Structures are given as structure tokens and as C-alpha cells.
Amino acid sequence: MIARTVCRFLLAMLAVGSSQAAPSAEVRTSRTGSVEYQPAPNEATLPKQFQLERHTFQFQQTDVPTSSRRMRISSVTFPSPVTTPERNNNTVHCEYFCPTQVGKKPGVVVLHILGGDFDLSRLFCRALASNGVAGLFMIMPHYGPRQQPGSSARMISIDPRETVRGMTQAVLDVRQAAAWLAGQDEIDPKQLGVMGISLGGITSALVASLEPRFTKACFILAGGDMGEVAWTSTELAPVREHWKKTGGNKESLFAELKVIDPVTYARPLAGRKILMLNARQDEVVPPACTESLWRAFGQPEIVWWDAGHYTAVRYIFEAMAKTVRFFQPSEPRPGEDQSTAK
């Protein structure tokens, strides 16, 4: 509740010069198009469940009225590369916050928290776009408009097997979202990033390990060792209780979740930059799990706040400032003119 109140207060502050107008009588322009998804050079080496073949997908983009002079906002939809029994879940919904300044821009896919409150993700997208970085907020499987009325299916479920399916679909959706973002004329495809908070941070860490197009990644209040998180987190007590009731134990839960554990795939990569922002007293994602992910990625830059998972909202201004600086355009190499930097 505190976090939601703070987010709404900050959104109100950012509304000066960048607010979204009421969707009343203004005419909304829409366009449709297609994107050809090109598999990564190392596609064949990725785990089978995360691979995507070459394909073309259609998208629809609709302008959202806004009084902002710093950004344009639009809604973007395209089919998920995964087909599920829940019809609504098969369409990926995004919100695109694009800076109005001229020239090629970095682009970042932004993922939301477990609770499905999207205001925080939009807040970061506005901050990025206000500073020259395009933000594509993607709604993950079974959230918001992707929920199917009458269905109990969720991305994060008391059934770990369903969680594996949901996380796998989220990774594939993000990979396709990255292809859409890279295909926009105003985006520099060599400066793509991904970020998220809590569940979004964990998912970002997983996809950053599997999608080489992302040259930057920021994980906020995230970690690895998913089996340990599920076994010890206060928020996931229903998961382990359900697992025990169905005959599972700690070892089998760890084995089940290993396939969606970012630590399983994380590794240092030349040319990739990573920023981790975490809480020292995190009661949801144990600090030991964060440290495990940090080591797996080669000990990148990490910031520890004196806070818990929810009280870390006190550091939101710092998080926004650090995130904006992190995703700024890369500096040209020594002796290279900015106009020719790739």
C-alpha cells in the first residue's frame, strides 16, 4: 500500500509536462506492421525451451493522447510466440514511451512486479523517456489484459510446473518484444537493454542470460537460486506448502525450478553491462540468493540499500537516477566521433 501511494505521488509529479490526457474525443492514430524475427547467432546453443525460429509477426500500434513534449506514448500488441489455452494470454500487450528528441536512441524493455501493479514500471519508463531512452513496458503472461476471465492460470502459481511454463513464455515474449523494439527507426539496435523489479528483475536476469541482443541489464530487488527463494521466501509460503502436500520435497522443488533459474544460465559476457540494486534485509528475495546471481554474472556493479523488499521504496529516487544514468547512450570509443559511434 505504501509503495503504491508513493508511485502514484511520483506519477503525479511527473505529470507536469508529460501527463497522459484523458482518452476522450481525441482521435487516436493506429498503424499495423510486421517484424521479421531473426534468431540470435548462438540460437542453437540456447536451451530448447527458450529458442525461437525465424518468423514474421504482426503488430498493432496505437497512439495514446499525451500532453508531453518529451515523449510519445503508444500501446503495442503482437501475438505471443507461445499459444496457451487462455485466449487473452496469447496477445502480448506493451506500452511504448518514446523520446521526441531526434536521432537514434537506446531502448529498454521494462518488466513489472509480482503483484501486477503497473504504475511502478510506467514510472521508470517515463523517467527513461524524459532522458532520451525509449522504454517498452511489457505486461507478462496472465497479467492485466492477458488474464482470462474464469481461468485460474497465473504466471507465478502455487504449482511450480505452471510457474515454469509462465516464466518460459515470459522469456520468449521479451525476446520478441526486443525484436520489435530493435526494428523501430528511432532505436539503435546495438543499444538494447532490459530491466525489472522483483519478479520483473528475476525475469530480466533470466532473459538477459538468453538474449544476446541485450547489451545492458538492470535487476532491482532480484536474485537467483529460485528453489531457495521458493523454499524460504515469506511471500511464497503457499507454493512450498502445496508442493509438500502433493508429495514433493525441497530437493524436487529445486530440480523443478532449475530450468527457469537465472543462475543456471548466467555468465559474464564481454561488452555487456549489468547493474544490480538490492535490499540488505530483503525478506522476499534472500540476500544470499542475490549474491549467488551476482557471482554468476561475474560480480557486476551492485548497490545494497539498508532496507527490506517493501521498504526499499524509500530509495526509489536513487533507483530512478541510477537506472537513467545506466541506460544512457554508450560513450564513443577514444578517438571516435559521437556522430559515427555505433
N, C-alpha and C positions, 0 to 999 in steps of 0.2 A: 504493500500500500504506500509506504514512504517513497519507494523507488518510482512508482507510477506518478505520485504527486510531483516529485522533483522533475521527472521527464516532461510532464505537462507544463510546469512552470517554465522550463527551459525552452520548450517549443513555443510558448507564448512570447518569450523574449526574442527568439529567432524570427518570429513572425514579422517583425519590423523590417520591411523591405524584402521579405522572402516568404510571405504567408500564402497559403493556398486559399483561393477565393471559394465562395460557396458555389457548388455545381448547379447553378440556376439556369438562366436563359442563355448563357454564353454558348456559342457554337464550338463543339469540340471536333477538331480535325483528327482523322484517323488515317493510317496507312497500313497496308499489308505488304509483306515481302517474304523472301526466303533466305536462308543461310545454309551454306554448304559446310557441314561439319567435317573437318579433316582430322583423322586420327593423329595422335602425337607420334613423333618419330620412334618413341620407345613403347608404343601401344602394345605390341606383342609380349612385352616383358611384364606388363601390369597383371595383377590378379584377374582372373577371368571375369568375375562378377562386376568389375569396375571398368571393363573395356567397352569401347564404343566403336562401331564400324563407321566407315564413311557413309554419310547420308545427308539428305537435304530436309530441313524442317521449315515450316511456315510460321510466321509470327504476325501478330497484330499489335500496333502501337497507337495509343490514343492520347492526345494532349489532355493534361489536367490544368484547368484555369489557375493561374497564379499571378500575383502582383509583383513577383520578384523580378528584379533586373539582373540578378546574378546567376539565375539558373532557370532552366526549363524543366518542367516535370511532366512525365507521361506514364501511363500504365502500359505494360508489355505482357502479352501472353503468348505462349507457344506450347506445343504438346510435350509432355514428359516422354523421355525415351523408354520409360517403363509403363506398361499397361497393367493396371490393377482392377479388381472387381468394382472398386468405388469410382464411378464415372467422374465425379468432381475432382478427384485426386489426380486424374490423368492430364490435367491442364496446369502448367506452371504459371503462377502469377507473380509479376515483378513490378516495381516502381522505379523509374529511371530519373535520377536527379542529375541533369547535365549542365555544367557551367556554360554561360553565354559568351565567355571570352573566346577570342579567335585562336586558332592553332590546335595542334594535336594535344590531347590531354591523357593523363593516366586514367585508368578505370578500375574500380574496385567492386567486387561482389560482396554484399553485406548480408549476414545471416542473423536471425533473431534468437531470442532466449527461449528456454523451455516452456515458460508459461504462456507464450503466444501473444504477449503484449508487444505490438509492433512499434510503439512510439519511440522506444529507445533506438531501434535501428534507423528509423526515419530521422531522428535527431542527428545521428552520426552522418547519414547521407547528406543532410543539409549543411553540416559543418564542412564536410569534404567539398561539396559543390561550391560553397561560398568561397573556397580557397583554391579553386581551379582543378579539382579532382572529381571526376564523374563517379557517382555511386549508384549501383544497381542493387536495390533491396529485393531479395528473392524470398518468397514465402515457401517454407519447406513442406514436405508431404504431410497431408492430413491436418493442416492448419488453416484457419481462416476460410477463405472461399474454396479451399481444397477439401474441407470436411464434407463428408457425405451424410445428409440427414438420415437418421435412423441407424447409422453404422457406428460400431464401437472401435473401428480401426484407428490406431494412432501411430505416429512415428515412433514415439517412446512409449512402450507398452509394458504392462506387468509381465507379459510374455516376452522373454528375451529374443525368441526367434522372430517375433513380429518386429522388434526393435532392429534386428539385423536387416530385415527387409526394408524398413523405413529409412535407416541410415544409408543403405546401399542406394536406394532410389535418390536420396538427397544428394549424394556424391555425383551421380550421373546427371541429375538436374543442374547442379552447379557447373559441371563440365560443359553442358550445353549452353548455360547462361553465359559462361566465359566466351564461348564461340560467338554468341550474339553480340556481346559487348565488343569483342575484337573486330567484328565486322562493321561497326559504326564508323562513318567517315571521320568523325571528330576524335576518335580514340586512337592512341598509339598502342598497337597490339603487342609491342615489346615491353610495355609498362602496365601489365595487368596484375592486380592484387586481389586478395580475399581476406576477409576479417569477420569476426563474430564474437558474441558474448555468451558465456556459459555454454549451453548446448550448441549455440552457433559457433562458439570458439572451438569446441571439440570437433564439430563437423568441419570447420575451416582447417583445422590441423590435419584431419584425415584427408581432405581433398587436396590440400597443399602438397601432401606426400605423393599424390597420384596424378596430379595435373601439372605437367612441366611448364605450361604457359604462364603460370603464376610466378612472377619473379619476386613478389613481396607478399608477406602474410603476417597478420596481426591476430593474436589469440588473447582474448580478455576473459579472465576468470575460468580458464580451461585447464585441462590436463590430459594425461593418458592413463594406461592401465585400467581399462574400462571395467574389467572384472572386479578390481579392487574398489573402484568408485561405486559400482552397483552393490558391493557387499558391505560397504561401510558408510555410504552417504545417508544422512538423515532423510533426504528427500526421496530416496529410492528404496525405503524400507518395504513398501508393498511388493516391489519386484522380487526381492530375496525371499520374502515370506511365501509368495506364490510359487517360486522356484522350489522351495523346500517342500511345500505341500504336494507338488507334482513329482516328488522323488528325487529332485536334484540336490546337489551339494555344492560347496564352494569351488571345488576343482572343475566340476562340469560347467558351472556358470562362467568361470574364467575361460574355459575352452570355447564355449558358445560365443562369447563376445570378442574373442581374439581377432576374428575376421573383420571387425569394424573398429579395432583399437588403433588409433594413430601411431602408437609406439611400435606396432607391428611393422609399419612401413616407413616411419620417419627416418631420415638420414640427412646429413649435411650435403648440400649441393652448391657447387661453385656458381657464383653470380646471383644466388637467391638470398634475400634479406628477411629476417624474421624478428618480430617484436612480441614479447610476452608481458602482459600486465596482470598481476595476480595478487591475491589477498593472503597474508601470512596466517590468518586464523580462519581460513575458508572451511566451513562446516559441510559444504556440499561436495566440493572437489578437494579432497585432501591435498595439502601442500606436497606430500611425498609423491603423489601422482603427477602434480605439476612438474616437480623436479625430474621425474622419470622422462616426461615428454621433452623437457629442456635438454637433458643429456642426449636423448635420441636424436635431436635436431642439431647436435654439436655445440651445445651451450651458447645459444644466441643471446642477444640483449634481453634482459629480464628485469622487471621492476616489481618490487614487493611493497604492497601497501599494508599498513597496520590496521587491518580491518577483517571482517568476515565476508562471506559471499554477498550478503544483502547490504551490510553497512558500507561496503565498498562504493556505494552510490555517492558517498562524501567526496570521492576522488573523480567524479565524472568530468569536471572541468579539465583536470590534469589528463585524464584519459583522452578526451577530445583533442586537446592541444598536441599530445604526443602522437596520436593517430594521424592527425592532419599533417604534422611535420614528416612523419614516417612515409606517407604516401605521396608526398610532393614529388614533382618530376626529378629524375635522377640527374645528378650533376654531370656535365660533359667531362670527358677524359682530358687530362692535361694536354694543352696544345690544340684541342678540338673546339671549333667554334660552336656556340649553342645552336645556331641555325642549322648545323649539319649533324647534330647529335641524333643518334638513332634511338 
